[in-house]
Amino acid sequence: MSNHDYMFDKDFKDKVESPCLSICTYNNEDYCIGCKRHMNEIFDWYDYSDHMRSAIIKDLKKRRIDV
């Protein structure tokens, strides 16, 4: 199992959950208009530590994006 196969990782439930809203539409600056994450944050989500994911989620609460 690779480090990226969290679907099968027994500790998956302990990870910070993705803020995905299943809208998945990007603006011209590559931010999702649903969850407000940048495309890179979405692609790299499971590579981030729980601390980094928590920091992103905190930032999303005040993040404003153009639609």
PDB file of N, CA, C, O and CB in Angstrom:
ATOM      1  N   MET A   1       0.851  -1.187   0.000  1.00  0.00           N
ATOM      2  CA  MET A   1       0.000   0.000   0.000  1.00  0.00           C
ATOM      3  C   MET A   1       0.890   1.242   0.000  1.00  0.00           C
ATOM      4  O   MET A   1       1.808   1.346   0.815  1.00  0.00           O
ATOM      5  CB  MET A   1      -0.965   0.003   1.232  1.00  0.00           C
ATOM      6  N   SER A   2       0.631   2.163  -0.889  1.00  0.00           N
ATOM      7  CA  SER A   2       1.395   3.408  -0.921  1.00  0.00           C
ATOM      8  C   SER A   2       0.885   4.338   0.175  1.00  0.00           C
ATOM      9  O   SER A   2      -0.166   4.095   0.768  1.00  0.00           O
ATOM     10  CB  SER A   2       1.292   4.091  -2.316  1.00  0.00           C
ATOM     11  N   ASN A   3       1.630   5.392   0.436  1.00  0.00           N
ATOM     12  CA  ASN A   3       1.220   6.366   1.439  1.00  0.00           C
ATOM     13  C   ASN A   3      -0.014   7.141   1.018  1.00  0.00           C
ATOM     14  O   ASN A   3      -0.606   7.845   1.836  1.00  0.00           O
ATOM     15  CB  ASN A   3       2.346   7.323   1.721  1.00  0.00           C
ATOM     16  N   HIS A   4      -0.410   7.027  -0.223  1.00  0.00           N
ATOM     17  CA  HIS A   4      -1.537   7.801  -0.736  1.00  0.00           C
ATOM     18  C   HIS A   4      -2.824   6.997  -0.775  1.00  0.00           C
ATOM     19  O   HIS A   4      -3.851   7.521  -1.206  1.00  0.00           O
ATOM     20  CB  HIS A   4      -1.223   8.315  -2.115  1.00  0.00           C
ATOM     21  N   ASP A   5      -2.807   5.759  -0.346  1.00  0.00           N
ATOM     22  CA  ASP A   5      -3.992   4.917  -0.388  1.00  0.00           C
ATOM     23  C   ASP A   5      -4.773   5.017   0.914  1.00  0.00           C
ATOM     24  O   ASP A   5      -5.012   4.011   1.582  1.00  0.00           O
ATOM     25  CB  ASP A   5      -3.607   3.466  -0.663  1.00  0.00           C
ATOM     26  N   TYR A   6      -5.170   6.236   1.272  1.00  0.00           N
ATOM     27  CA  TYR A   6      -5.853   6.443   2.540  1.00  0.00           C
ATOM     28  C   TYR A   6      -7.206   5.747   2.597  1.00  0.00           C
ATOM     29  O   TYR A   6      -7.720   5.467   3.680  1.00  0.00           O
ATOM     30  CB  TYR A   6      -6.030   7.915   2.790  1.00  0.00           C
ATOM     31  N   MET A   7      -7.782   5.469   1.433  1.00  0.00           N
ATOM     32  CA  MET A   7      -9.064   4.788   1.405  1.00  0.00           C
ATOM     33  C   MET A   7      -8.961   3.449   2.139  1.00  0.00           C
ATOM     34  O   MET A   7      -9.942   2.979   2.715  1.00  0.00           O
ATOM     35  CB  MET A   7      -9.535   4.579  -0.049  1.00  0.00           C
ATOM     36  N   PHE A   8      -7.802   2.851   2.119  1.00  0.00           N
ATOM     37  CA  PHE A   8      -7.608   1.544   2.725  1.00  0.00           C
ATOM     38  C   PHE A   8      -6.781   1.626   4.009  1.00  0.00           C
ATOM     39  O   PHE A   8      -6.440   0.598   4.594  1.00  0.00           O
ATOM     40  CB  PHE A   8      -6.940   0.610   1.736  1.00  0.00           C
ATOM     41  N   ASP A   9      -6.463   2.824   4.440  1.00  0.00           N
ATOM     42  CA  ASP A   9      -5.654   3.038   5.629  1.00  0.00           C
ATOM     43  C   ASP A   9      -6.544   2.929   6.860  1.00  0.00           C
ATOM     44  O   ASP A   9      -7.550   3.631   6.958  1.00  0.00           O
ATOM     45  CB  ASP A   9      -4.942   4.415   5.580  1.00  0.00           C
ATOM     46  N   LYS A  10      -6.185   2.056   7.802  1.00  0.00           N
ATOM     47  CA  LYS A  10      -7.007   1.856   8.991  1.00  0.00           C
ATOM     48  C   LYS A  10      -7.112   3.117   9.838  1.00  0.00           C
ATOM     49  O   LYS A  10      -8.051   3.245  10.623  1.00  0.00           O
ATOM     50  CB  LYS A  10      -6.445   0.729   9.824  1.00  0.00           C
ATOM     51  N   ASP A  11      -6.176   4.051   9.701  1.00  0.00           N
ATOM     52  CA  ASP A  11      -6.204   5.287  10.475  1.00  0.00           C
ATOM     53  C   ASP A  11      -6.885   6.431   9.739  1.00  0.00           C
ATOM     54  O   ASP A  11      -6.826   7.575  10.189  1.00  0.00           O
ATOM     55  CB  ASP A  11      -4.807   5.690  10.840  1.00  0.00           C
ATOM     56  N   PHE A  12      -7.529   6.139   8.618  1.00  0.00           N
ATOM     57  CA  PHE A  12      -8.144   7.198   7.803  1.00  0.00           C
ATOM     58  C   PHE A  12      -9.132   8.024   8.614  1.00  0.00           C
ATOM     59  O   PHE A  12      -9.207   9.239   8.434  1.00  0.00           O
ATOM     60  CB  PHE A  12      -8.853   6.593   6.589  1.00  0.00           C
ATOM     61  N   LYS A  13      -9.884   7.397   9.496  1.00  0.00           N
ATOM     62  CA  LYS A  13     -10.910   8.110  10.248  1.00  0.00           C
ATOM     63  C   LYS A  13     -10.318   9.201  11.147  1.00  0.00           C
ATOM     64  O   LYS A  13     -11.033  10.116  11.556  1.00  0.00           O
ATOM     65  CB  LYS A  13     -11.707   7.129  11.088  1.00  0.00           C
ATOM     66  N   ASP A  14      -9.037   9.113  11.452  1.00  0.00           N
ATOM     67  CA  ASP A  14      -8.387  10.088  12.309  1.00  0.00           C
ATOM     68  C   ASP A  14      -7.862  11.297  11.541  1.00  0.00           C
ATOM     69  O   ASP A  14      -7.406  12.264  12.151  1.00  0.00           O
ATOM     70  CB  ASP A  14      -7.261   9.434  13.052  1.00  0.00           C
ATOM     71  N   LYS A  15      -7.919  11.256  10.238  1.00  0.00           N
ATOM     72  CA  LYS A  15      -7.415  12.346   9.417  1.00  0.00           C
ATOM     73  C   LYS A  15      -8.430  13.496   9.396  1.00  0.00           C
ATOM     74  O   LYS A  15      -9.627  13.285   9.593  1.00  0.00           O
ATOM     75  CB  LYS A  15      -7.117  11.851   7.979  1.00  0.00           C
ATOM     76  N   VAL A  16      -7.931  14.714   9.155  1.00  0.00           N
ATOM     77  CA  VAL A  16      -8.810  15.872   9.002  1.00  0.00           C
ATOM     78  C   VAL A  16      -9.577  15.698   7.701  1.00  0.00           C
ATOM     79  O   VAL A  16      -8.977  15.484   6.648  1.00  0.00           O
ATOM     80  CB  VAL A  16      -8.001  17.220   9.011  1.00  0.00           C
ATOM     81  N   GLU A  17     -10.878  15.788   7.768  1.00  0.00           N
ATOM     82  CA  GLU A  17     -11.715  15.547   6.596  1.00  0.00           C
ATOM     83  C   GLU A  17     -11.598  16.670   5.572  1.00  0.00           C
ATOM     84  O   GLU A  17     -11.352  17.828   5.909  1.00  0.00           O
ATOM     85  CB  GLU A  17     -13.164  15.383   7.015  1.00  0.00           C
ATOM     86  N   SER A  18     -11.779  16.294   4.334  1.00  0.00           N
ATOM     87  CA  SER A  18     -11.767  17.247   3.231  1.00  0.00           C
ATOM     88  C   SER A  18     -13.006  18.147   3.313  1.00  0.00           C
ATOM     89  O   SER A  18     -14.094  17.679   3.647  1.00  0.00           O
ATOM     90  CB  SER A  18     -11.714  16.505   1.866  1.00  0.00           C
ATOM     91  N   PRO A  19     -12.837  19.440   3.008  1.00  0.00           N
ATOM     92  CA  PRO A  19     -13.979  20.354   3.005  1.00  0.00           C
ATOM     93  C   PRO A  19     -14.750  20.330   1.685  1.00  0.00           C
ATOM     94  O   PRO A  19     -15.578  21.207   1.436  1.00  0.00           O
ATOM     95  CB  PRO A  19     -13.508  21.764   3.290  1.00  0.00           C
ATOM     96  N   CYS A  20     -14.488  19.345   0.848  1.00  0.00           N
ATOM     97  CA  CYS A  20     -15.127  19.269  -0.466  1.00  0.00           C
ATOM     98  C   CYS A  20     -16.652  19.276  -0.339  1.00  0.00           C
ATOM     99  O   CYS A  20     -17.224  18.590   0.507  1.00  0.00           O
ATOM    100  CB  CYS A  20     -14.667  18.006  -1.211  1.00  0.00           C
ATOM    101  N   LEU A  21     -17.298  20.075  -1.207  1.00  0.00           N
ATOM    102  CA  LEU A  21     -18.755  20.150  -1.237  1.00  0.00           C
ATOM    103  C   LEU A  21     -19.323  19.497  -2.491  1.00  0.00           C
ATOM    104  O   LEU A  21     -20.523  19.584  -2.752  1.00  0.00           O
ATOM    105  CB  LEU A  21     -19.210  21.600  -1.154  1.00  0.00           C
ATOM    106  N   SER A  22     -18.464  18.846  -3.263  1.00  0.00           N
ATOM    107  CA  SER A  22     -18.842  18.179  -4.520  1.00  0.00           C
ATOM    108  C   SER A  22     -19.408  19.141  -5.549  1.00  0.00           C
ATOM    109  O   SER A  22     -20.261  18.768  -6.355  1.00  0.00           O
ATOM    110  CB  SER A  22     -19.854  17.092  -4.245  1.00  0.00           C
ATOM    111  N   ILE A  23     -18.933  20.378  -5.523  1.00  0.00           N
ATOM    112  CA  ILE A  23     -19.302  21.359  -6.554  1.00  0.00           C
ATOM    113  C   ILE A  23     -18.219  21.378  -7.623  1.00  0.00           C
ATOM    114  O   ILE A  23     -18.531  21.355  -8.814  1.00  0.00           O
ATOM    115  CB  ILE A  23     -19.497  22.788  -5.938  1.00  0.00           C
ATOM    116  N   CYS A  24     -16.974  21.419  -7.229  1.00  0.00           N
ATOM    117  CA  CYS A  24     -15.808  21.209  -8.090  1.00  0.00           C
ATOM    118  C   CYS A  24     -15.838  22.002  -9.391  1.00  0.00           C
ATOM    119  O   CYS A  24     -15.662  21.448 -10.476  1.00  0.00           O
ATOM    120  CB  CYS A  24     -15.687  19.763  -8.411  1.00  0.00           C
ATOM    121  N   THR A  25     -16.058  23.285  -9.266  1.00  0.00           N
ATOM    122  CA  THR A  25     -15.984  24.197 -10.400  1.00  0.00           C
ATOM    123  C   THR A  25     -14.943  25.253 -10.051  1.00  0.00           C
ATOM    124  O   THR A  25     -14.990  25.855  -8.979  1.00  0.00           O
ATOM    125  CB  THR A  25     -17.389  24.847 -10.726  1.00  0.00           C
ATOM    126  N   TYR A  26     -13.999  25.472 -10.972  1.00  0.00           N
ATOM    127  CA  TYR A  26     -12.880  26.372 -10.701  1.00  0.00           C
ATOM    128  C   TYR A  26     -13.083  27.729 -11.363  1.00  0.00           C
ATOM    129  O   TYR A  26     -13.654  27.833 -12.449  1.00  0.00           O
ATOM    130  CB  TYR A  26     -11.573  25.750 -11.179  1.00  0.00           C
ATOM    131  N   ASN A  27     -12.595  28.777 -10.675  1.00  0.00           N
ATOM    132  CA  ASN A  27     -12.614  30.106 -11.277  1.00  0.00           C
ATOM    133  C   ASN A  27     -11.347  30.290 -12.120  1.00  0.00           C
ATOM    134  O   ASN A  27     -10.579  29.346 -12.308  1.00  0.00           O
ATOM    135  CB  ASN A  27     -12.722  31.216 -10.179  1.00  0.00           C
ATOM    136  N   ASN A  28     -11.137  31.494 -12.617  1.00  0.00           N
ATOM    137  CA  ASN A  28      -9.985  31.766 -13.491  1.00  0.00           C
ATOM    138  C   ASN A  28      -8.650  31.705 -12.765  1.00  0.00           C
ATOM    139  O   ASN A  28      -7.601  31.641 -13.405  1.00  0.00           O
ATOM    140  CB  ASN A  28     -10.137  33.120 -14.128  1.00  0.00           C
ATOM    141  N   GLU A  29      -8.675  31.724 -11.434  1.00  0.00           N
ATOM    142  CA  GLU A  29      -7.435  31.665 -10.651  1.00  0.00           C
ATOM    143  C   GLU A  29      -7.222  30.277 -10.047  1.00  0.00           C
ATOM    144  O   GLU A  29      -6.401  30.113  -9.145  1.00  0.00           O
ATOM    145  CB  GLU A  29      -7.458  32.722  -9.538  1.00  0.00           C
ATOM    146  N   ASP A  30      -7.951  29.288 -10.536  1.00  0.00           N
ATOM    147  CA  ASP A  30      -7.838  27.890 -10.106  1.00  0.00           C
ATOM    148  C   ASP A  30      -8.283  27.632  -8.676  1.00  0.00           C
ATOM    149  O   ASP A  30      -7.778  26.720  -8.022  1.00  0.00           O
ATOM    150  CB  ASP A  30      -6.433  27.441 -10.256  1.00  0.00           C
ATOM    151  N   TYR A  31      -9.228  28.432  -8.186  1.00  0.00           N
ATOM    152  CA  TYR A  31      -9.857  28.179  -6.889  1.00  0.00           C
ATOM    153  C   TYR A  31     -11.215  27.544  -7.131  1.00  0.00           C
ATOM    154  O   TYR A  31     -11.955  27.955  -8.025  1.00  0.00           O
ATOM    155  CB  TYR A  31      -9.996  29.494  -6.053  1.00  0.00           C
ATOM    156  N   CYS A  32     -11.536  26.536  -6.325  1.00  0.00           N
ATOM    157  CA  CYS A  32     -12.836  25.887  -6.423  1.00  0.00           C
ATOM    158  C   CYS A  32     -13.888  26.823  -5.827  1.00  0.00           C
ATOM    159  O   CYS A  32     -13.710  27.317  -4.713  1.00  0.00           O
ATOM    160  CB  CYS A  32     -12.835  24.502  -5.694  1.00  0.00           C
ATOM    161  N   ILE A  33     -14.970  27.069  -6.547  1.00  0.00           N
ATOM    162  CA  ILE A  33     -15.999  27.954  -6.014  1.00  0.00           C
ATOM    163  C   ILE A  33     -16.856  27.249  -4.962  1.00  0.00           C
ATOM    164  O   ILE A  33     -17.661  27.896  -4.292  1.00  0.00           O
ATOM    165  CB  ILE A  33     -16.880  28.472  -7.146  1.00  0.00           C
ATOM    166  N   GLY A  34     -16.698  25.962  -4.812  1.00  0.00           N
ATOM    167  CA  GLY A  34     -17.425  25.223  -3.783  1.00  0.00           C
ATOM    168  C   GLY A  34     -16.713  25.280  -2.442  1.00  0.00           C
ATOM    169  O   GLY A  34     -17.232  25.857  -1.486  1.00  0.00           O
ATOM    170  N   CYS A  35     -15.542  24.692  -2.365  1.00  0.00           N
ATOM    171  CA  CYS A  35     -14.824  24.591  -1.088  1.00  0.00           C
ATOM    172  C   CYS A  35     -13.821  25.717  -0.875  1.00  0.00           C
ATOM    173  O   CYS A  35     -13.301  25.866   0.231  1.00  0.00           O
ATOM    174  CB  CYS A  35     -14.107  23.268  -1.007  1.00  0.00           C
ATOM    175  N   LYS A  36     -13.537  26.509  -1.894  1.00  0.00           N
ATOM    176  CA  LYS A  36     -12.624  27.655  -1.866  1.00  0.00           C
ATOM    177  C   LYS A  36     -11.144  27.275  -1.835  1.00  0.00           C
ATOM    178  O   LYS A  36     -10.284  28.143  -1.685  1.00  0.00           O
ATOM    179  CB  LYS A  36     -12.933  28.504  -0.675  1.00  0.00           C
ATOM    180  N   ARG A  37     -10.846  25.992  -1.976  1.00  0.00           N
ATOM    181  CA  ARG A  37      -9.431  25.596  -2.000  1.00  0.00           C
ATOM    182  C   ARG A  37      -8.855  25.814  -3.389  1.00  0.00           C
ATOM    183  O   ARG A  37      -9.555  25.710  -4.397  1.00  0.00           O
ATOM    184  CB  ARG A  37      -9.261  24.115  -1.574  1.00  0.00           C
ATOM    185  N   HIS A  38      -7.565  26.118  -3.417  1.00  0.00           N
ATOM    186  CA  HIS A  38      -6.857  26.214  -4.681  1.00  0.00           C
ATOM    187  C   HIS A  38      -6.683  24.796  -5.225  1.00  0.00           C
ATOM    188  O   HIS A  38      -6.630  23.833  -4.460  1.00  0.00           O
ATOM    189  CB  HIS A  38      -5.473  26.939  -4.510  1.00  0.00           C
ATOM    190  N   MET A  39      -6.597  24.678  -6.525  1.00  0.00           N
ATOM    191  CA  MET A  39      -6.435  23.381  -7.176  1.00  0.00           C
ATOM    192  C   MET A  39      -5.272  22.589  -6.553  1.00  0.00           C
ATOM    193  O   MET A  39      -5.391  21.381  -6.352  1.00  0.00           O
ATOM    194  CB  MET A  39      -6.202  23.572  -8.686  1.00  0.00           C
ATOM    195  N   ASN A  40      -4.168  23.248  -6.252  1.00  0.00           N
ATOM    196  CA  ASN A  40      -3.019  22.565  -5.654  1.00  0.00           C
ATOM    197  C   ASN A  40      -3.344  22.029  -4.262  1.00  0.00           C
ATOM    198  O   ASN A  40      -2.886  20.948  -3.890  1.00  0.00           O
ATOM    199  CB  ASN A  40      -1.823  23.513  -5.578  1.00  0.00           C
ATOM    200  N   GLU A  41      -4.131  22.780  -3.493  1.00  0.00           N
ATOM    201  CA  GLU A  41      -4.529  22.313  -2.171  1.00  0.00           C
ATOM    202  C   GLU A  41      -5.411  21.071  -2.273  1.00  0.00           C
ATOM    203  O   GLU A  41      -5.333  20.175  -1.432  1.00  0.00           O
ATOM    204  CB  GLU A  41      -5.264  23.421  -1.412  1.00  0.00           C
ATOM    205  N   ILE A  42      -6.234  21.023  -3.292  1.00  0.00           N
ATOM    206  CA  ILE A  42      -7.111  19.863  -3.502  1.00  0.00           C
ATOM    207  C   ILE A  42      -6.274  18.655  -3.909  1.00  0.00           C
ATOM    208  O   ILE A  42      -6.427  17.574  -3.342  1.00  0.00           O
ATOM    209  CB  ILE A  42      -8.187  20.167  -4.584  1.00  0.00           C
ATOM    210  N   PHE A  43      -5.400  18.832  -4.879  1.00  0.00           N
ATOM    211  CA  PHE A  43      -4.589  17.721  -5.372  1.00  0.00           C
ATOM    212  C   PHE A  43      -3.665  17.160  -4.290  1.00  0.00           C
ATOM    213  O   PHE A  43      -3.431  15.952  -4.236  1.00  0.00           O
ATOM    214  CB  PHE A  43      -3.766  18.170  -6.569  1.00  0.00           C
ATOM    215  N   ASP A  44      -3.142  18.035  -3.431  1.00  0.00           N
ATOM    216  CA  ASP A  44      -2.152  17.633  -2.436  1.00  0.00           C
ATOM    217  C   ASP A  44      -2.755  17.347  -1.054  1.00  0.00           C
ATOM    218  O   ASP A  44      -2.015  17.092  -0.104  1.00  0.00           O
ATOM    219  CB  ASP A  44      -1.106  18.707  -2.311  1.00  0.00           C
ATOM    220  N   TRP A  45      -4.071  17.384  -0.934  1.00  0.00           N
ATOM    221  CA  TRP A  45      -4.743  17.288   0.361  1.00  0.00           C
ATOM    222  C   TRP A  45      -4.238  16.120   1.208  1.00  0.00           C
ATOM    223  O   TRP A  45      -3.932  16.310   2.385  1.00  0.00           O
ATOM    224  CB  TRP A  45      -6.232  17.152   0.153  1.00  0.00           C
ATOM    225  N   TYR A  46      -4.144  14.932   0.644  1.00  0.00           N
ATOM    226  CA  TYR A  46      -3.757  13.762   1.421  1.00  0.00           C
ATOM    227  C   TYR A  46      -2.248  13.658   1.642  1.00  0.00           C
ATOM    228  O   TYR A  46      -1.790  12.780   2.374  1.00  0.00           O
ATOM    229  CB  TYR A  46      -4.249  12.521   0.738  1.00  0.00           C
ATOM    230  N   ASP A  47      -1.478  14.539   1.021  1.00  0.00           N
ATOM    231  CA  ASP A  47      -0.047  14.611   1.289  1.00  0.00           C
ATOM    232  C   ASP A  47       0.254  15.542   2.463  1.00  0.00           C
ATOM    233  O   ASP A  47       1.338  15.482   3.042  1.00  0.00           O
ATOM    234  CB  ASP A  47       0.700  15.079   0.044  1.00  0.00           C
ATOM    235  N   TYR A  48      -0.706  16.402   2.813  1.00  0.00           N
ATOM    236  CA  TYR A  48      -0.517  17.352   3.898  1.00  0.00           C
ATOM    237  C   TYR A  48      -0.669  16.669   5.251  1.00  0.00           C
ATOM    238  O   TYR A  48      -1.368  15.664   5.383  1.00  0.00           O
ATOM    239  CB  TYR A  48      -1.508  18.506   3.774  1.00  0.00           C
ATOM    240  N   SER A  49      -0.008  17.230   6.241  1.00  0.00           N
ATOM    241  CA  SER A  49      -0.181  16.764   7.619  1.00  0.00           C
ATOM    242  C   SER A  49      -1.551  17.230   8.118  1.00  0.00           C
ATOM    243  O   SER A  49      -2.162  18.122   7.531  1.00  0.00           O
ATOM    244  CB  SER A  49       0.971  17.297   8.550  1.00  0.00           C
ATOM    245  N   ASP A  50      -2.025  16.620   9.204  1.00  0.00           N
ATOM    246  CA  ASP A  50      -3.280  17.070   9.800  1.00  0.00           C
ATOM    247  C   ASP A  50      -3.185  18.527  10.217  1.00  0.00           C
ATOM    248  O   ASP A  50      -4.161  19.271  10.121  1.00  0.00           O
ATOM    249  CB  ASP A  50      -3.646  16.200  11.004  1.00  0.00           C
ATOM    250  N   HIS A  51      -2.011  18.934  10.679  1.00  0.00           N
ATOM    251  CA  HIS A  51      -1.809  20.330  11.083  1.00  0.00           C
ATOM    252  C   HIS A  51      -2.001  21.270   9.891  1.00  0.00           C
ATOM    253  O   HIS A  51      -2.660  22.303  10.014  1.00  0.00           O
ATOM    254  CB  HIS A  51      -0.399  20.519  11.689  1.00  0.00           C
ATOM    255  N   MET A  52      -1.430  20.917   8.748  1.00  0.00           N
ATOM    256  CA  MET A  52      -1.568  21.740   7.538  1.00  0.00           C
ATOM    257  C   MET A  52      -3.015  21.763   7.073  1.00  0.00           C
ATOM    258  O   MET A  52      -3.528  22.822   6.710  1.00  0.00           O
ATOM    259  CB  MET A  52      -0.657  21.212   6.411  1.00  0.00           C
ATOM    260  N   ARG A  53      -3.684  20.614   7.076  1.00  0.00           N
ATOM    261  CA  ARG A  53      -5.097  20.574   6.667  1.00  0.00           C
ATOM    262  C   ARG A  53      -5.954  21.440   7.580  1.00  0.00           C
ATOM    263  O   ARG A  53      -6.842  22.152   7.111  1.00  0.00           O
ATOM    264  CB  ARG A  53      -5.621  19.125   6.675  1.00  0.00           C
ATOM    265  N   SER A  54      -5.692  21.382   8.879  1.00  0.00           N
ATOM    266  CA  SER A  54      -6.444  22.211   9.832  1.00  0.00           C
ATOM    267  C   SER A  54      -6.214  23.689   9.567  1.00  0.00           C
ATOM    268  O   SER A  54      -7.142  24.493   9.659  1.00  0.00           O
ATOM    269  CB  SER A  54      -6.046  21.871  11.275  1.00  0.00           C
ATOM    270  N   ALA A  55      -4.979  24.049   9.237  1.00  0.00           N
ATOM    271  CA  ALA A  55      -4.661  25.446   8.931  1.00  0.00           C
ATOM    272  C   ALA A  55      -5.395  25.906   7.675  1.00  0.00           C
ATOM    273  O   ALA A  55      -5.887  27.033   7.627  1.00  0.00           O
ATOM    274  CB  ALA A  55      -3.144  25.627   8.755  1.00  0.00           C
ATOM    275  N   ILE A  56      -5.473  25.055   6.667  1.00  0.00           N
ATOM    276  CA  ILE A  56      -6.188  25.401   5.433  1.00  0.00           C
ATOM    277  C   ILE A  56      -7.669  25.592   5.729  1.00  0.00           C
ATOM    278  O   ILE A  56      -8.273  26.563   5.272  1.00  0.00           O
ATOM    279  CB  ILE A  56      -5.990  24.306   4.352  1.00  0.00           C
ATOM    280  N   ILE A  57      -8.256  24.680   6.484  1.00  0.00           N
ATOM    281  CA  ILE A  57      -9.681  24.791   6.815  1.00  0.00           C
ATOM    282  C   ILE A  57      -9.954  26.081   7.581  1.00  0.00           C
ATOM    283  O   ILE A  57     -10.962  26.743   7.336  1.00  0.00           O
ATOM    284  CB  ILE A  57     -10.144  23.572   7.642  1.00  0.00           C
ATOM    285  N   LYS A  58      -9.071  26.442   8.499  1.00  0.00           N
ATOM    286  CA  LYS A  58      -9.219  27.698   9.232  1.00  0.00           C
ATOM    287  C   LYS A  58      -9.166  28.885   8.268  1.00  0.00           C
ATOM    288  O   LYS A  58      -9.956  29.821   8.389  1.00  0.00           O
ATOM    289  CB  LYS A  58      -8.121  27.831  10.310  1.00  0.00           C
ATOM    290  N   ASP A  59      -8.248  28.845   7.324  1.00  0.00           N
ATOM    291  CA  ASP A  59      -8.102  29.916   6.338  1.00  0.00           C
ATOM    292  C   ASP A  59      -9.328  30.007   5.428  1.00  0.00           C
ATOM    293  O   ASP A  59      -9.711  31.102   5.017  1.00  0.00           O
ATOM    294  CB  ASP A  59      -6.841  29.693   5.498  1.00  0.00           C
ATOM    295  N   LEU A  60      -9.943  28.871   5.111  1.00  0.00           N
ATOM    296  CA  LEU A  60     -11.096  28.865   4.206  1.00  0.00           C
ATOM    297  C   LEU A  60     -12.267  29.663   4.761  1.00  0.00           C
ATOM    298  O   LEU A  60     -13.070  30.202   3.999  1.00  0.00           O
ATOM    299  CB  LEU A  60     -11.536  27.440   3.931  1.00  0.00           C
ATOM    300  N   LYS A  61     -12.368  29.741   6.079  1.00  0.00           N
ATOM    301  CA  LYS A  61     -13.479  30.461   6.711  1.00  0.00           C
ATOM    302  C   LYS A  61     -13.466  31.936   6.370  1.00  0.00           C
ATOM    303  O   LYS A  61     -14.517  32.577   6.344  1.00  0.00           O
ATOM    304  CB  LYS A  61     -13.430  30.289   8.215  1.00  0.00           C
ATOM    305  N   LYS A  62     -12.277  32.487   6.105  1.00  0.00           N
ATOM    306  CA  LYS A  62     -12.191  33.919   5.765  1.00  0.00           C
ATOM    307  C   LYS A  62     -11.767  34.154   4.314  1.00  0.00           C
ATOM    308  O   LYS A  62     -11.693  35.300   3.871  1.00  0.00           O
ATOM    309  CB  LYS A  62     -11.209  34.617   6.698  1.00  0.00           C
ATOM    310  N   ARG A  63     -11.490  33.082   3.574  1.00  0.00           N
ATOM    311  CA  ARG A  63     -11.030  33.203   2.193  1.00  0.00           C
ATOM    312  C   ARG A  63     -12.162  33.672   1.278  1.00  0.00           C
ATOM    313  O   ARG A  63     -13.267  33.130   1.310  1.00  0.00           O
ATOM    314  CB  ARG A  63     -10.469  31.864   1.697  1.00  0.00           C
ATOM    315  N   ARG A  64     -11.875  34.659   0.485  1.00  0.00           N
ATOM    316  CA  ARG A  64     -12.822  35.173  -0.512  1.00  0.00           C
ATOM    317  C   ARG A  64     -12.260  34.877  -1.887  1.00  0.00           C
ATOM    318  O   ARG A  64     -11.084  35.120  -2.158  1.00  0.00           O
ATOM    319  CB  ARG A  64     -13.079  36.710  -0.329  1.00  0.00           C
ATOM    320  N   ILE A  65     -13.105  34.353  -2.747  1.00  0.00           N
ATOM    321  CA  ILE A  65     -12.667  34.055  -4.111  1.00  0.00           C
ATOM    322  C   ILE A  65     -13.613  34.716  -5.097  1.00  0.00           C
ATOM    323  O   ILE A  65     -14.797  34.900  -4.816  1.00  0.00           O
ATOM    324  CB  ILE A  65     -12.604  32.525  -4.357  1.00  0.00           C
ATOM    325  N   ASP A  66     -13.080  35.066  -6.240  1.00  0.00           N
ATOM    326  CA  ASP A  66     -13.902  35.609  -7.324  1.00  0.00           C
ATOM    327  C   ASP A  66     -14.516  34.458  -8.097  1.00  0.00           C
ATOM    328  O   ASP A  66     -13.845  33.468  -8.386  1.00  0.00           O
ATOM    329  CB  ASP A  66     -13.067  36.522  -8.267  1.00  0.00           C
ATOM    330  N   VAL A  67     -15.783  34.588  -8.428  1.00  0.00           N
ATOM    331  CA  VAL A  67     -16.451  33.553  -9.205  1.00  0.00           C
ATOM    332  C   VAL A  67     -16.706  34.009 -10.618  1.00  0.00           C
ATOM    333  O   VAL A  67     -17.265  33.258 -11.417  1.00  0.00           O
ATOM    334  CB  VAL A  67     -17.750  33.154  -8.552  1.00  0.00           C
TER     335      VAL A  67
END
